[in-house]
C-alpha cells in the first residue's frame, strides 16, 4: 500500500561551506560554490539508502528542497533523512582532494542542529535566512609548542614549516600507519610563524577518533629553507632514520586525541583559539629546538645575502646521537649533536655553520674527512690553537656565526671576541716562549709575523670585528640575531638585517669571500685574498681588521722621496708596498709625518720639520720608520675591556734621511 503524500508543501534549506586553509584570513570559510549536487537521502539499513531528491547548489552553496511527496518516495511516513554532498569534482587547493561524497549523518551543523533526522515527521527544516549550515570535513586549528630545558621561558612555539597531518582511527593506535612519505611529498599542512596550523581532513567518520602526526621535518620555500629532518635513531636502528615523528596518540604526557563527535561541530580548535599541543618529553622537544635554530639561520642568511642564499641544496639532517661523544658536522648534509649538547645553542649554531662552509666553498665529504684525520684539521680544537690555515678557516668561520647568533644578551654562551693575545703553537712551528700544561705558548704579535692566519680565534675575531664595525656599522650596536619566542619574525626583530647598505656590504665581503673559495684553496689566506680582489677600492679600510690580528703584515717595496730636506721640512714622499691601511704612520727623525694612504699599495706623506734641527751649515742623519697597527684586545672575563693599539714597524731605515741646517 502506497504512503500518501504529505498534504502541505515541505521546504528544506541547506547550505554547505568548506574551510579555506590557504587564505590569508585564517577564519575564511567558502561556500562550496555553484553546481555541487546535494542529495536528500533516506537511510535504510536493510535495503540500502534511498535517494529522495537532489538539487545543485547556487553560488552561495545553498540548496532548497521543496516537495510534498517525500514520505511516499521513502515508502514510510517517517523516513530517516540526511544529506549527501557530491563533492568529488569540487575545485580545492592542490594539497588535498575531496572525497567522492560527504554525508551529514552523525554530524551537526555550525549551530548544533543535527545532520541526521531518524523518524523524521515531515516538516520544514531551516529557512531562507537561517538555513542548516554544514561544513564539509573536519577542520583543525592547532598551536604547537615545546618545553626548553634551559634558562628562559619554559614554553616556546614551534617554528614555521613543521608538517602536521590529521589521522582518524577507531580507538586502536596500531591502525595508524607510518606516513612519513606523505610528508616528504608535502602532502601536509604546516605551521606558520605563530606555531599554528590550520587544516582540513575528510577521511573521518563521527564514531572515530582523531590524532595528529607531526614529523620533525621543516621546509619553507619562501626563504629557501630546503627540507631538513631530525633523526632520533642511532646507527644500526631498524627504523628508517627519517621516520621520527610525534603522534598525539593518547599515551604519555604529550598526548592529545579528539573524539570527533564530542567536539564542536566538525572542528578541533578555532581559527582564533587554536587547540594547544605541547611536547615536553623524550627527544621531541630537543628536535623542535634544533629546527627552530635552523629556521633562524636560514631566515637570516636569506635576508642578509639579498636572497642569494639558496638553502642547503640536499637538505640537512640532525641526529640526536654521535660516535665518540663529541658533536660534529660530517658528512656533508649531516649534523651530529651529542646528548650533552642538545640544549647548547652555541654548539648547534657552530656545527650548522660548518655546513654552510662545506656547501659554499665546495668542500666535499671525502676531503673533509681526509683533512681532519690526516692533513690540516684537528678534531679537538680550541680558539687559541695555532695550527693550519684550513683549520683556522673552517673553525673560525663557525665561531664567527656563534658571535652572530649567541650574543652577550644570552648569559652562559661563550662567544667571540676571543682572547688570542697568546696562542698555542700545537705543531711547534715556532720556538715557544714557554710551555704550560702541554701547550706551547707564544704571543700573537711579532716577531711572529702573520701567524694569526693559522689561529681560528684570531680569524673569527677579525671576521666579527669587520662584520660589526664595517658591514653593520651604525645600523646596530649589537648586531646579534636575537632569539624569537612568539612569532619567528627573525628579520623584523633584527631590522638591520634588511638594511640595503648592510646587505650590500655583507655580500661584497663575507659572502663573496666564502663563495670564492669554491674555485681556489681553502685557507684563511685564500678567504682574505678573495675579499681583497672583490673590494679593491675598500681594501685599505678592510685590511686593518685582519692586520690587527696579525693575519698578515704590510710590506714596503719602494720609496720615492728626496734624500734630504731643510729643517723646515715640507717636501712630499711616496712609499709603495702591499697591504697598506689607513692607520699607518711614517716617522722621520722621531717626528710623525702627515700621512695620506692613497691605496692599499701606496701612501704619501709630508716631511715634518726637524726636531732637533740640524746645526746651521751642517747636516743631521735621521731614521725613517713605517709603522702599522696591531690590535689585541685586553680582556676582562670573557669580554674585551679595551682594544689597545700596538704599533709595529713595517720598515726601518737607520740614518736614511738628512736634514740640512
C-alpha positions in Angstrom: 0.0 0.0 0.0 1.4 3.4 -1.0 2.1 6.0 1.6 0.0 9.1 0.8 1.8 12.3 0.0 2.1 15.0 2.7 -0.8 17.4 2.4 1.4 20.5 2.8 4.5 21.7 0.9 7.8 20.9 2.7 10.7 23.4 2.4 14.2 22.4 3.4 17.0 25.0 3.2 20.6 23.7 3.5 23.9 25.5 2.8 27.3 23.8 2.5 30.6 25.5 3.1 34.2 24.5 3.5 37.2 25.9 5.4 39.8 27.5 3.3 43.2 26.9 4.9 45.1 28.6 2.1 43.5 32.0 2.7 45.5 34.8 4.5 42.4 35.1 6.6 42.5 32.2 9.0 38.8 32.5 9.6 37.8 32.2 6.0 35.0 29.8 5.0 34.0 29.5 1.4 30.7 28.2 0.0 31.1 25.1 -1.9 30.2 27.1 -5.0 27.5 26.6 -7.7 26.8 23.3 -9.3 27.6 20.8 -6.4 24.9 18.1 -6.3 23.3 17.7 -2.9 21.2 14.6 -2.3 18.4 14.3 0.2 18.7 10.7 1.4 16.6 8.2 3.4 18.6 5.8 5.5 17.6 2.1 5.2 19.9 -0.4 6.9 18.2 -3.4 5.2 17.7 -2.5 1.5 20.2 0.4 1.2 19.7 4.1 1.3 17.2 5.7 -1.0 17.5 9.0 -2.9 14.5 11.2 -2.2 15.6 14.3 -4.1 18.7 16.1 -5.5 19.5 19.7 -6.1 22.5 21.7 -7.2 23.9 24.5 -5.0 23.8 28.1 -6.1 26.8 30.5 -5.9 26.3 30.7 -2.1 26.4 26.9 -1.6 22.6 26.9 -0.9 20.0 24.4 -2.0 16.3 24.4 -1.4 14.3 21.1 -1.4 10.6 21.8 -1.9 8.2 18.9 -2.2 5.1 17.2 -0.5 5.9 13.7 -1.7 9.0 12.7 0.4 7.1 10.2 2.6 5.7 8.4 -0.4 9.1 8.3 -2.1 10.6 6.8 1.0 7.8 4.3 1.4 7.3 5.3 5.0 5.6 8.0 6.9 8.7 9.0 9.0 11.8 8.5 6.9 15.3 8.7 8.3 16.8 11.6 6.4 20.2 13.1 6.0 22.1 15.0 3.2 24.9 13.9 1.0 27.2 16.3 -0.9 28.7 15.0 -4.1 31.9 17.0 -3.9 34.2 14.8 -6.0 34.7 17.4 -8.7 34.8 20.4 -6.4 37.9 22.5 -7.0 40.1 22.6 -3.9 43.7 23.5 -3.3 46.4 21.2 -4.7 47.5 19.7 -1.4 44.4 17.7 -0.8 41.5 16.1 -2.7 37.8 15.9 -1.5 36.1 12.5 -1.2 33.5 11.4 -3.8 30.8 12.5 -1.4 30.4 13.7 2.2 27.5 12.8 4.4 25.9 14.8 7.2 24.9 11.7 9.0 26.3 11.8 12.5 27.4 15.4 12.3 25.8 18.6 13.4 25.6 21.9 11.6 27.5 25.0 12.8 24.7 25.9 15.2 24.4 22.4 16.7 21.4 21.2 14.6 21.6 17.6 13.6 22.6 16.3 10.2 20.6 13.1 10.6 16.9 13.0 11.4 15.7 9.5 12.3 11.9 9.0 12.2 11.5 12.4 10.7 8.0 13.8 10.8 7.9 15.8 7.6 8.2 19.5 8.4 10.3 22.4 7.3 14.0 22.5 8.1 15.7 25.8 8.2 14.6 29.0 6.4 16.0 31.0 3.6 17.5 33.4 6.1 18.6 30.7 8.5 19.4 27.6 6.6 21.1 24.5 8.0 24.8 25.2 7.6 27.1 22.2 7.2 30.9 22.4 6.9 32.4 19.6 4.8 35.1 17.6 6.5 36.7 18.2 9.9 38.8 21.3 10.2 41.6 21.6 12.8 43.3 24.6 14.3 46.3 23.8 16.5 49.3 25.6 18.0 52.4 23.5 18.6 54.9 24.3 21.3 57.7 22.7 23.2 59.4 22.9 26.5 63.0 24.0 26.7 65.1 22.6 29.4 67.3 25.7 29.6 67.1 29.1 31.2 64.4 31.4 29.9 60.8 31.0 29.1 59.6 27.4 29.6 57.3 27.2 26.6 58.3 28.1 23.1 56.2 27.9 20.0 57.2 25.5 17.2 58.9 27.1 14.2 57.2 27.6 10.8 57.2 24.8 8.3 56.6 21.8 10.6 54.2 19.3 8.8 51.1 18.2 10.5 48.7 15.5 9.3 45.4 14.5 10.9 44.5 10.9 11.1 41.3 9.1 12.0 41.2 5.7 13.8 38.8 3.5 15.7 40.5 3.6 19.0 43.3 1.2 18.2 46.5 3.0 17.7 48.1 0.1 15.8 45.8 1.2 13.0 47.7 4.4 12.4 50.1 3.8 9.5 53.6 5.2 9.3 53.0 8.1 6.9 56.4 9.7 6.5 56.3 9.5 2.7 53.3 11.8 2.6 55.3 14.5 4.4 58.2 14.3 2.1 55.8 14.9 -0.8 54.5 18.0 1.0 51.0 16.5 1.5 50.6 18.0 4.9 49.6 21.3 6.4 52.5 23.2 8.0 52.9 25.5 11.0 53.0 29.3 10.5 55.2 31.9 12.3 53.0 31.6 15.4 53.4 27.8 15.5 49.8 27.4 14.3 48.5 25.1 11.7 45.0 25.4 10.2 43.9 22.4 8.1 41.2 20.1 7.0 40.6 16.4 6.8 37.9 14.4 5.1 38.5 10.7 6.0 36.9 11.0 9.4 33.6 9.5 10.4 31.7 10.6 13.5 32.4 7.5 15.5 36.2 7.7 15.0 38.9 9.4 17.0 41.3 12.0 15.5 45.0 12.2 16.3 47.8 14.2 14.7 51.1 13.0 13.3 53.8 15.6 13.4 57.1 14.9 11.7 60.3 16.5 12.9 60.9 18.0 9.4 60.9 21.6 8.3 60.7 23.4 5.0 59.9 27.0 3.9 60.3 27.8 0.3 59.7 31.5 0.9 63.2 31.7 2.4 64.8 28.9 0.5 64.7 26.6 3.5 65.1 23.2 1.9 63.7 20.1 3.6 65.5 19.3 6.8 65.0 16.5 9.3 65.8 15.4 12.8 66.8 11.7 13.3 66.1 10.1 16.6 67.8 6.7 16.0 71.4 5.8 16.1 73.5 3.6 13.8 72.0 0.1 13.2 68.5 1.0 14.1 65.8 -0.9 12.3 63.6 2.2 12.0 64.0 4.4 8.9 66.1 7.3 10.1 63.6 9.9 8.8 60.6 8.2 10.4 60.9 10.3 13.5 57.6 11.8 14.3 55.3 12.7 17.2 51.9 11.1 17.4 49.4 12.9 19.8 48.1 9.4 20.5 46.6 9.4 23.9 49.6 7.9 25.7 52.1 9.8 27.8 52.2 13.4 28.8 52.5 14.7 25.2 49.1 13.1 24.2 46.1 14.7 22.7 43.4 12.8 21.0 40.0 14.0 20.0 36.6 12.2 19.8 35.3 13.9 16.7 31.6 13.6 17.7 32.0 15.3 21.1 34.0 18.3 19.8 32.2 21.4 18.5 30.6 20.7 15.1 33.2 19.4 12.7 36.2 21.3 14.1 39.0 21.0 16.6 40.0 24.3 18.0 39.0 27.5 16.2 41.0 29.9 14.0 41.2 32.5 16.8 41.6 30.0 19.7 43.6 27.1 18.4 44.0 23.9 20.4 47.4 24.0 22.2 49.6 20.9 21.9 52.9 20.9 23.7 55.7 18.4 23.6 57.6 18.0 26.9 59.2 14.6 27.0 61.8 12.5 25.3 63.7 14.0 22.4 60.7 15.6 20.8 61.3 19.0 22.4 65.0 18.7 21.5 64.1 18.1 17.9 61.9 21.3 17.9 64.8 23.2 19.4 67.1 22.1 16.6 64.6 23.0 13.9 63.9 26.4 15.5 67.6 27.3 15.3 67.8 26.1 11.7 64.9 28.3 10.7 66.5 31.4 12.3 69.7 30.6 10.5 68.0 30.3 7.1 65.9 33.4 7.6 69.0 35.5 8.5 71.1 34.3 5.5 68.2 34.7 3.0 67.7 38.3 4.1 71.3 39.5 4.6 72.5 38.0 1.3 69.7 39.7 -0.6 68.2 36.3 -1.4 71.5 34.9 -2.8 71.4 32.2 -0.2 69.7 29.2 -1.9 69.5 27.0 1.1 71.1 23.7 1.7 70.7 22.0 -1.7 70.2 18.5 -0.5 68.7 19.4 2.9 70.1 19.0 6.3 69.7 16.1 8.8 70.3 16.5 12.5 71.0 13.4 14.6 70.5 13.2 18.4 73.4 10.8 18.9 77.1 10.8 17.9 80.0 8.5 17.6 82.7 9.3 20.2 80.8 11.7 22.4 81.6 14.9 20.5 79.3 16.9 18.3 80.5 17.2 14.7 79.3 18.3 11.3 80.1 15.4 8.9 79.4 14.1 6.3 78.1 17.0 4.1 74.4 17.4 4.9 74.5 15.8 8.4 74.9 17.4 11.8 75.5 15.1 14.7 74.7 16.6 18.1 75.9 14.8 21.3 73.3 14.5 24.0 75.4 16.7 26.3 74.9 19.5 23.7 71.2 19.1 23.0 70.4 22.4 24.6 73.6 24.2 23.7 72.6 26.9 21.2 76.2 27.8 20.6 77.2 24.2 19.6 74.2 23.8 17.3 75.0 27.1 15.6 78.7 26.2 15.3 78.0 22.8 13.6 75.3 24.3 11.3 77.7 27.0 10.2 80.2 24.3 9.1 77.6 23.0 6.6 77.5 26.5 5.0 81.2 26.4 4.5 81.1 22.8 3.2 78.5 23.8 0.6 79.5 27.3 -0.4 83.3 26.6 -0.6 82.6 23.2 -2.3 84.4 21.1 0.3 83.1 17.5 -0.1 82.7 14.7 2.4 85.8 12.8 1.5 88.0 15.9 1.6 86.7 17.0 5.0 87.4 13.6 6.5 90.8 13.4 4.9 91.8 16.9 6.0 90.6 16.5 9.6 92.0 13.0 10.0 95.3 13.1 8.1 96.3 16.6 7.0 95.3 20.1 8.0 92.5 19.6 10.5 92.2 18.8 14.2 89.1 17.1 15.6 89.7 18.5 19.1 90.4 22.2 18.9 90.2 25.5 20.8 90.2 29.2 19.9 93.8 29.8 20.9 95.1 26.9 18.7 97.8 27.8 16.2 97.6 25.0 13.6 96.9 25.4 9.9 95.1 27.8 7.6 92.4 25.2 6.8 91.7 24.6 10.5 91.6 28.3 11.2 89.3 28.9 8.3 86.7 26.2 9.0 86.6 26.5 12.7 87.0 30.3 12.8 84.1 30.6 10.4 81.9 28.6 12.7 82.9 30.6 15.7 82.1 33.8 13.8 78.5 32.6 13.5 78.4 31.8 17.2 79.0 35.5 17.7 76.1 36.4 15.5 73.6 34.0 17.0 74.8 33.8 20.6 75.3 37.4 21.8 76.1 38.8 25.2 72.4 39.1 26.0 72.3 35.4 26.3 74.2 34.5 29.5 76.3 31.4 29.6 77.3 31.5 25.9 81.0 31.8 25.3 81.4 33.6 22.0 83.8 35.9 20.2 85.7 38.1 20.6 88.2 35.6 21.9 91.4 36.3 23.9 94.1 35.4 21.5 96.9 37.6 22.8 98.8 34.3 23.4 98.3 31.2 21.2 99.2 27.5 21.5 101.7 26.5 18.8 100.5 22.9 18.9 102.6 21.8 15.9 105.7 23.5 17.4 106.2 25.5 14.2 107.8 28.3 16.2 110.0 28.5 19.2 107.7 28.8 22.2 108.3 31.3 24.9 107.1 28.9 27.5 105.2 25.6 27.8 102.4 25.1 30.2 100.1 22.1 30.7 101.3 20.6 27.4 100.6 23.8 25.4 103.4 25.7 23.7 102.5 29.3 24.2 103.7 32.2 22.0 102.4 35.7 21.7 100.2 36.5 18.7 102.2 39.7 17.9 105.6 40.0 16.2 108.3 38.7 16.0 105.9 36.0 14.7 104.7 37.9 11.6 101.4 36.7 10.1 100.7 33.8 12.4 97.2 35.0 13.0 96.1 33.3 9.8 96.7 29.9 11.5 94.7 30.7 14.6 90.9 30.1 14.5 90.2 32.5 17.3 92.1 35.3 15.6 90.2 34.7 12.3 86.8 34.7 14.0 87.8 37.8 15.9 88.8 39.6 12.7 85.6 38.5 10.9 83.5 39.6 13.8 85.2 43.0 14.1 84.8 43.6 10.3 81.1 42.5 10.4 80.3 44.6 13.4 82.3 47.8 12.5 82.2 47.8 8.7 79.3 45.5 7.5 76.7 46.5 10.0 78.4 49.7 11.1 75.9 52.2 12.5 72.8 50.2 11.7 73.1 48.3 15.0 75.4 48.5 18.0 74.7 44.8 18.9 74.3 43.0 15.5 73.3 39.7 17.0 70.4 37.7 15.8 68.1 37.7 18.8 66.0 34.6 19.5 62.3 35.0 18.7 60.0 33.4 21.1 56.5 34.1 19.9 56.4 34.9 16.2 59.6 33.8 14.4 59.9 37.2 12.7 63.6 36.9 12.6 64.1 39.8 10.2 61.6 42.1 11.8 63.1 41.5 15.2 66.5 42.4 13.8 65.7 45.3 11.4 69.3 46.0 10.4 69.3 42.7 8.5 67.1 44.3 5.8 69.2 47.5 5.5 70.2 47.6 1.8 73.6 49.1 2.7 74.3 46.3 5.3 73.2 43.6 2.8 75.4 45.1 0.1 78.5 45.2 2.4 77.8 41.6 3.6 77.6 40.3 0.1 80.7 42.0 -1.2 82.9 41.0 1.7 81.9 37.9 3.7 79.6 36.2 1.2 81.7 36.6 -1.9 84.7 35.5 0.0 83.3 32.2 1.1 81.8 31.6 -2.4 85.1 32.4 -3.9 86.7 29.5 -2.1 84.9 27.1 -4.4 87.5 27.8 -7.1 90.6 28.1 -5.0 92.4 27.0 -1.9 90.6 26.5 1.4 92.6 28.6 3.9 92.2 31.9 5.7 94.8 33.4 3.3 92.6 32.4 0.4 89.5 33.9 2.1 91.2 37.2 2.8 92.7 37.4 -0.7 89.2 37.0 -2.2 87.9 39.9 -0.1 90.9 41.9 -1.4 90.1 41.1 -5.0 86.4 42.0 -4.9 86.9 45.0 -2.6 90.0 46.7 -4.1 88.5 50.2 -3.5 87.8 49.5 0.1 90.7 47.1 0.8 92.7 49.7 2.7 89.7 50.0 5.1 89.2 46.3 5.4 92.7 45.1 5.6 93.1 46.6 9.0 90.6 44.1 10.6 92.8 41.2 9.6 96.1 43.0 10.1 95.0 43.8 13.6 95.1 40.1 14.5 98.5 39.5 12.8 97.0 37.6 9.8 99.4 39.4 7.5 101.7 42.5 7.8 102.2 45.3 5.3 105.4 45.3 3.3 107.3 48.2 1.8 108.9 47.6 -1.6 109.9 51.2 -2.6 110.0 54.8 -1.8 110.2 58.0 -3.8 111.4 60.9 -1.8 114.2 63.5 -1.6 117.3 62.3 0.2 117.4 65.5 2.2 115.3 68.4 3.4 115.8 71.7 5.1 115.0 71.8 8.7 111.6 73.3 7.9 110.6 70.1 6.1 107.6 70.4 3.7 108.6 68.1 0.9 106.5 65.1 -0.2 107.5 61.4 0.0 105.7 58.5 -1.7 106.0 55.0 -0.3 104.8 51.9 -2.1 104.2 48.3 -0.9 101.4 45.9 -0.1 98.5 45.7 2.4 98.6 49.4 3.4 95.8 50.5 5.6 94.6 53.9 6.8 96.0 53.6 10.3 99.7 53.6 9.1 102.3 56.0 10.3 105.6 57.3 8.9 108.1 58.7 11.4 111.1 60.7 10.1 113.7 61.7 12.7 111.3 60.9 15.5 108.6 63.2 14.1 105.3 62.0 12.7 104.7 62.8 9.1 101.3 63.7 7.8 100.2 60.5 6.0 97.6 60.0 3.3 97.0 56.4 2.3 96.2 56.6 -1.4 95.5 52.9 -1.8 96.5 49.5 -0.4 99.7 49.8 -2.3 100.7 53.5 -2.0 100.8 56.2 0.6 102.2 59.8 0.6 103.5 61.9 3.4 104.6 65.4 4.1 108.1 65.6 5.5 108.0 67.0 9.0 110.2 69.8 10.4 113.4 68.6 12.0 113.3 68.3 15.8 116.0 68.8 16.9 117.1 70.8 13.8 120.4 70.2 12.0 123.1 72.8 13.0 123.5 75.9 10.8 125.6 75.0 7.8 125.6 71.3 8.9 123.5 68.2 8.5 121.7 65.6 10.6 121.2 62.0 9.6 117.9 60.6 10.9 115.9 57.3 10.7 112.8 56.5 8.6 110.3 54.1 10.1 107.0 53.0 8.6 104.6 51.7 11.3 101.4 49.6 11.1 98.8 48.9 13.8 98.3 45.6 15.7 95.3 45.4 17.8 95.0 42.8 20.5 92.0 43.1 22.9 92.7 43.4 26.6 90.1 41.1 28.3 88.2 41.3 31.5 86.5 38.0 32.0 85.0 36.9 28.6 84.6 40.4 27.2 87.2 42.8 25.9 87.6 45.8 28.1 89.6 47.7 25.5 91.1 47.1 22.1 94.6 48.7 22.7 96.8 49.5 19.7 100.3 48.3 19.4 102.4 49.9 16.7 104.8 47.6 14.8 107.4 48.6 12.3 106.9 47.5 8.7 110.2 49.3 7.5 113.1 50.8 9.4 115.9 52.6 7.6 118.6 53.9 10.1 120.1 57.2 9.1 118.5 57.1 5.7 117.4 60.8 5.6 119.4 64.0 6.0 118.2 67.4 7.4 120.3 70.4 6.2 120.9 73.3 8.6 
